[in-house]
Amino acid sequence: MEMTIEVGQVAPDFTLLDQESNSVTLSELKGKKTLIYFYPRASTPGCTIQAQGLRDSKAKLAALNVVILGISPDTPKKLTNFINKQELNFTLLADEDHAVCEKYHVWQLKKFMGKESMGVVRTSFLIDEFGNIEHIFNKFKTKDHHEVVLDYLIASNK
């Protein structure tokens, strides 16, 4: 499936529940950059490493005016457990019916160990202060995702 979300376009708006079942609406976050990162499942090894990297980089990201939102098809309760276990310091959103994943074209057919199933393709979107897509990160390893994001932000702030 081809990517139909492009840099420069307005980011598709959404409202999802966070780990405490509060509604979070993307369009209400204007004025800051927002890193939306889609990941397959809370508390799995790759997702945990990726979340820890962002947790440990949060101060640097905040200094660059960036808010982090993680989105997965988990329940708010699973997200709470993930946050508590990993001491995460940013918001996770529950996209249980994967409607937002579909809006961002990250809900795709995946092959894993010979099996095909629908799931989240790990992708991050940097939304600018005005609500437009500034950058799409789709080539990274879970362990250096935060570095790829920071490198881009630092280079683009020069």
Backbone bond lengths (Angstrom), bond angles and torsions (degrees), N, CA, C in turn:
res aa  C-N    CA-C-N  psi(-1)  N-CA   C-N-CA  omega(-1)  CA-C   N-CA-C  phi
1 M - - - 1.459 - - 1.529 108.78 -
2 E 1.300 116.49 132.12 1.462 117.99 -176.17 1.526 110.85 -84.92
3 M 1.293 113.68 155.41 1.452 121.27 179.55 1.525 108.79 -74.61
4 T 1.307 118.03 123.34 1.459 118.24 177.39 1.524 110.44 -111.43
5 I 1.308 115.47 6.18 1.459 118.62 174.51 1.515 105.93 -99.55
6 E 1.318 115.89 128.43 1.452 118.86 -175.13 1.512 111.75 -125.84
7 V 1.328 114.56 153.85 1.453 121.52 175.45 1.527 108.06 -58.83
8 G 1.329 116.17 136.57 1.459 121.03 178.08 1.516 113.51 100.62
9 Q 1.331 116.73 -22.43 1.463 117.50 -179.78 1.527 110.70 -83.04
10 V 1.321 116.13 161.05 1.463 120.69 177.10 1.529 107.58 -67.72
11 A 1.325 116.09 133.04 1.463 120.23 179.49 1.526 109.46 -67.37
12 P 1.334 117.74 133.51 1.471 119.50 177.07 1.530 109.92 -57.40
13 D 1.327 115.65 128.14 1.463 119.70 -177.92 1.528 109.84 -77.53
14 F 1.310 116.42 157.06 1.464 120.91 176.73 1.519 109.44 -160.23
15 T 1.322 114.53 161.61 1.461 121.85 170.55 1.525 106.12 -130.77
16 L 1.329 115.91 124.77 1.466 121.16 178.52 1.519 108.88 -132.86
17 L 1.326 115.84 163.28 1.466 121.00 175.70 1.519 109.59 -86.52
18 D 1.346 114.93 138.86 1.464 118.88 176.02 1.527 109.78 -89.11
19 Q 1.317 116.07 -172.05 1.463 121.57 -175.85 1.533 112.34 -62.37
20 E 1.336 117.83 -19.32 1.471 120.22 178.50 1.525 110.88 -105.33
21 S 1.343 116.13 16.34 1.468 123.26 -179.34 1.529 113.58 62.67
22 N 1.349 116.58 27.66 1.464 121.14 171.67 1.521 107.92 -92.17
23 S 1.336 116.60 144.87 1.469 120.03 177.54 1.517 110.97 -76.37
24 V 1.313 115.97 135.39 1.466 122.21 174.59 1.527 106.60 -123.66
25 T 1.343 116.33 126.27 1.459 121.65 179.98 1.524 108.62 -114.89
26 L 1.332 115.74 126.01 1.465 120.61 -176.47 1.525 112.13 -55.89
27 S 1.328 117.82 -46.32 1.474 120.19 -174.31 1.526 113.08 -64.09
28 E 1.336 117.06 -15.62 1.471 120.29 177.98 1.530 112.22 -82.28
29 L 1.324 116.86 -4.30 1.474 120.81 -177.18 1.522 112.88 -97.47
30 K 1.336 117.32 8.30 1.472 119.36 -178.90 1.524 110.34 -58.46
31 G 1.334 115.19 150.59 1.464 120.06 -177.15 1.521 111.02 104.28
32 K 1.324 116.02 -20.37 1.463 121.08 173.25 1.517 107.02 -124.91
33 K 1.331 115.83 159.86 1.460 119.09 170.90 1.525 106.41 -81.75
34 T 1.310 116.27 146.61 1.459 120.19 178.93 1.516 108.77 -124.30
35 L 1.332 116.01 126.65 1.458 120.49 173.32 1.521 105.89 -96.92
36 I 1.336 116.20 110.71 1.460 120.27 175.89 1.510 105.84 -98.59
37 Y 1.330 116.15 118.59 1.459 116.24 177.28 1.522 109.12 -118.60
38 F 1.328 114.07 127.42 1.458 121.65 179.53 1.522 107.75 -95.44
39 Y 1.319 116.00 131.05 1.463 120.24 179.41 1.528 108.74 -137.18
40 P 1.348 116.59 153.05 1.471 119.85 -172.00 1.529 116.17 -66.20
41 R 1.337 118.46 -47.05 1.460 118.03 -174.37 1.523 111.80 -161.46
42 A 1.319 115.09 133.84 1.464 121.10 179.02 1.528 110.36 -60.31
43 S 1.332 115.26 145.56 1.467 123.43 173.60 1.523 115.33 67.57
44 T 1.334 118.21 14.35 1.462 119.57 171.77 1.534 106.62 -91.96
45 P 1.346 118.74 158.46 1.469 120.14 -172.06 1.529 115.01 -54.57
46 G 1.327 117.91 -52.14 1.467 120.12 -178.02 1.517 112.27 -63.39
47 C 1.322 115.46 -41.83 1.473 119.93 -179.10 1.526 111.03 -67.54
48 T 1.320 116.33 -33.89 1.466 120.83 178.78 1.531 110.14 -67.17
49 I 1.333 117.28 -46.05 1.470 121.24 179.46 1.529 110.17 -61.20
50 Q 1.349 115.84 -43.10 1.461 120.34 179.97 1.540 110.27 -62.50
51 A 1.325 116.73 -45.44 1.474 121.39 -179.00 1.526 111.18 -65.03
52 Q 1.335 117.23 -39.24 1.477 120.27 179.20 1.520 110.64 -63.40
53 G 1.327 116.88 -39.42 1.466 120.80 178.69 1.520 110.76 -61.75
54 L 1.329 116.28 -43.22 1.465 120.20 179.23 1.530 110.33 -68.75
55 R 1.321 116.09 -39.52 1.478 120.34 177.75 1.532 109.71 -57.34
56 D 1.328 115.61 -46.34 1.466 120.42 -175.92 1.530 112.08 -74.55
57 S 1.330 117.39 -15.29 1.468 121.50 179.85 1.526 112.03 -104.40
58 K 1.326 116.80 2.40 1.468 119.29 -172.17 1.526 112.59 -57.30
59 A 1.324 117.71 -41.72 1.472 120.16 -178.56 1.533 110.51 -62.65
60 K 1.337 116.26 -41.92 1.466 119.98 179.11 1.525 110.57 -65.17
61 L 1.347 116.31 -41.03 1.462 120.67 179.18 1.529 110.10 -66.25
62 A 1.325 116.94 -42.40 1.467 121.17 179.93 1.530 110.23 -62.07
63 A 1.340 116.09 -37.61 1.466 120.55 178.44 1.532 111.08 -63.92
64 L 1.334 116.45 -23.83 1.471 121.83 177.69 1.535 110.75 -96.73
65 N 1.344 116.81 15.78 1.466 123.39 176.74 1.531 112.44 66.65
66 V 1.349 116.84 34.70 1.464 120.80 -177.87 1.531 110.81 -113.32
67 V 1.324 114.97 130.67 1.466 123.36 174.32 1.533 106.96 -102.06
68 I 1.331 117.55 141.27 1.466 121.87 -179.74 1.532 109.80 -103.70
69 L 1.319 116.02 131.93 1.474 121.64 171.09 1.520 107.99 -128.55
70 G 1.319 117.00 120.79 1.463 120.68 174.86 1.514 108.76 -98.45
71 I 1.329 117.42 136.15 1.465 121.07 -179.61 1.524 109.65 -127.05
72 S 1.336 115.00 130.65 1.464 120.90 175.76 1.528 108.39 -147.57
73 P 1.339 116.71 164.37 1.468 119.51 -179.85 1.531 112.86 -80.33
74 D 1.311 117.70 30.24 1.470 121.77 179.81 1.530 111.45 -88.19
75 T 1.326 115.33 166.83 1.471 120.79 174.49 1.528 109.04 -82.12
76 P 1.347 118.52 156.86 1.469 119.94 176.17 1.540 112.16 -54.17
77 K 1.328 117.04 -37.33 1.476 120.89 -179.51 1.537 111.15 -62.23
78 K 1.332 116.62 -43.41 1.475 120.01 177.59 1.521 110.49 -62.73
79 L 1.333 116.20 -37.60 1.461 120.34 -179.94 1.526 110.62 -66.28
80 T 1.335 116.67 -40.02 1.471 120.97 177.98 1.527 109.81 -59.98
81 N 1.325 116.35 -45.75 1.467 120.37 179.38 1.525 110.86 -60.85
82 F 1.332 116.70 -42.89 1.472 122.85 -179.08 1.531 108.98 -62.53
83 I 1.314 117.01 -46.72 1.468 121.87 -179.57 1.525 110.80 -62.07
84 N 1.327 116.08 -46.24 1.473 119.70 -177.98 1.519 111.42 -65.84
85 K 1.325 116.57 -43.46 1.454 121.33 -177.56 1.529 111.67 -66.09
86 Q 1.340 116.87 -39.15 1.469 120.79 -176.16 1.529 112.74 -100.45
87 E 1.338 116.47 4.28 1.472 121.26 -178.31 1.523 110.99 51.43
88 L 1.330 116.13 46.58 1.464 120.53 -179.14 1.527 109.64 -73.25
89 N 1.330 115.39 144.23 1.466 121.34 -173.69 1.528 111.11 -117.24
90 F 1.325 116.58 28.19 1.463 120.20 178.58 1.531 108.50 -143.24
91 T 1.308 115.66 170.09 1.459 122.29 -173.96 1.523 112.31 -83.16
92 L 1.337 114.73 135.55 1.460 121.24 172.24 1.523 107.39 -113.83
93 L 1.323 115.80 141.34 1.458 120.86 -177.74 1.528 110.89 -118.05
94 A 1.334 114.93 141.73 1.465 122.28 -178.16 1.523 109.82 -95.16
95 D 1.321 115.80 116.10 1.467 121.78 177.95 1.529 106.87 -113.72
96 E 1.347 114.89 65.18 1.469 120.39 -169.59 1.521 113.71 -60.00
97 D 1.338 117.91 -33.85 1.472 119.21 179.72 1.534 111.00 -95.78
98 H 1.343 116.21 10.96 1.476 125.94 -179.31 1.524 113.72 48.20
99 A 1.331 117.78 28.98 1.474 121.72 178.85 1.529 110.90 -67.38
100 V 1.343 116.71 -39.98 1.474 119.61 179.50 1.529 109.58 -71.65
101 C 1.321 116.93 -39.83 1.472 119.92 175.33 1.529 109.63 -55.95
102 E 1.326 116.35 -40.65 1.466 119.54 179.77 1.526 111.15 -68.63
103 K 1.337 117.11 -40.14 1.476 120.89 178.01 1.526 110.77 -57.54
104 Y 1.336 115.79 -36.18 1.466 121.17 -178.02 1.533 111.96 -94.08
105 H 1.310 116.81 5.70 1.471 122.88 177.12 1.527 113.19 58.91
106 V 1.328 117.00 35.31 1.471 119.65 176.57 1.528 110.96 -107.30
107 W 1.339 117.65 -2.91 1.472 121.62 175.91 1.516 105.91 -91.77
108 Q 1.331 115.72 104.32 1.459 120.01 -171.13 1.521 111.29 -139.60
109 L 1.318 114.13 167.17 1.458 120.33 175.82 1.532 107.64 -71.65
110 K 1.325 115.61 125.52 1.464 120.40 -179.23 1.525 108.72 -120.86
111 K 1.316 114.21 148.85 1.461 119.66 175.27 1.523 107.30 -110.57
112 F 1.326 115.44 129.44 1.453 119.27 177.16 1.515 107.73 -142.45
113 M 1.317 116.60 121.05 1.462 123.10 -179.89 1.532 111.28 49.03
114 G 1.320 115.09 47.22 1.456 120.01 176.04 1.520 116.06 80.11
115 K 1.335 116.68 -6.45 1.467 119.59 179.53 1.517 109.65 -103.49
116 E 1.332 115.02 143.63 1.459 119.78 175.61 1.515 109.21 -106.30
117 S 1.313 116.29 135.69 1.456 119.79 175.28 1.523 108.69 -156.21
118 M 1.325 115.98 159.56 1.450 119.80 177.33 1.525 108.48 -80.51
119 G 1.316 115.46 141.07 1.457 118.64 179.90 1.512 110.91 -169.59
120 V 1.323 114.37 -179.44 1.462 120.94 -177.97 1.522 109.95 -84.51
121 V 1.322 115.53 126.13 1.461 121.14 171.92 1.525 106.12 -88.41
122 R 1.327 115.62 119.11 1.461 121.57 -174.35 1.534 110.85 -58.87
123 T 1.322 115.79 111.30 1.463 122.04 -176.04 1.524 108.17 -146.63
124 S 1.330 116.80 146.59 1.465 120.54 176.19 1.519 109.71 -125.59
125 F 1.321 114.39 145.34 1.467 121.19 179.35 1.518 108.17 -123.37
126 L 1.321 115.92 129.55 1.457 120.25 173.97 1.522 106.63 -97.93
127 I 1.338 115.69 118.83 1.454 122.11 -179.74 1.532 106.94 -101.23
128 D 1.325 116.73 131.87 1.467 118.71 -178.26 1.533 111.60 -78.99
129 E 1.330 115.66 179.66 1.469 121.89 -174.79 1.532 112.91 -62.82
130 F 1.328 116.27 -17.36 1.469 120.81 -176.42 1.526 112.37 -102.58
131 G 1.342 116.32 1.00 1.464 119.55 177.42 1.521 114.15 92.17
132 N 1.335 116.75 15.36 1.470 120.51 178.24 1.532 110.40 -102.42
133 I 1.314 115.82 154.16 1.464 119.48 177.94 1.524 109.07 -76.30
134 E 1.333 115.07 117.45 1.462 120.62 -177.89 1.517 111.13 -91.91
135 H 1.329 116.69 -38.54 1.467 119.91 -176.08 1.524 108.95 -155.92
136 I 1.331 115.55 148.62 1.466 121.43 175.92 1.522 107.77 -119.94
137 F 1.328 115.64 125.20 1.474 120.97 178.52 1.529 107.09 -105.36
138 N 1.323 116.73 113.59 1.466 118.13 177.30 1.522 112.36 -134.98
139 K 1.335 116.33 6.29 1.460 119.52 175.71 1.523 108.28 -126.33
140 F 1.317 115.12 95.33 1.466 119.80 178.85 1.519 108.53 -161.97
141 K 1.313 115.58 162.41 1.464 120.94 172.44 1.527 106.55 -96.71
142 T 1.322 116.81 150.26 1.474 118.92 -177.39 1.523 111.13 -56.44
143 K 1.325 116.93 -36.45 1.465 118.38 -175.64 1.531 113.56 -74.26
144 D 1.346 118.10 -20.94 1.468 117.15 179.44 1.536 113.01 -116.69
145 H 1.319 116.89 14.14 1.465 122.02 178.55 1.530 111.13 -52.07
146 H 1.335 116.44 -49.36 1.479 120.55 -178.01 1.531 111.31 -61.70
147 E 1.347 117.07 -35.64 1.471 120.43 179.69 1.527 110.71 -69.42
148 V 1.332 116.99 -39.82 1.466 121.82 178.72 1.535 108.88 -61.32
149 V 1.330 116.17 -44.01 1.468 121.26 179.88 1.531 110.18 -64.81
150 L 1.329 116.70 -48.13 1.469 120.28 -179.61 1.534 111.75 -62.78
151 D 1.324 116.76 -42.85 1.465 120.16 178.81 1.521 111.05 -58.46
152 Y 1.332 115.74 -43.19 1.463 120.00 178.97 1.536 110.06 -63.02
153 L 1.336 117.22 -47.38 1.466 121.61 -177.12 1.526 111.27 -62.96
154 I 1.323 115.81 -42.90 1.474 119.72 -178.55 1.540 109.58 -66.35
155 A 1.336 116.52 -43.10 1.472 119.90 179.00 1.524 111.80 -64.67
156 S 1.335 117.22 -37.46 1.459 119.75 -176.90 1.526 112.82 -80.68
157 N 1.342 116.65 -11.80 1.470 120.01 179.06 1.510 113.22 -91.34
158 K 1.347 116.39 -3.71 1.458 119.74 -176.39 1.519 110.65 -75.24
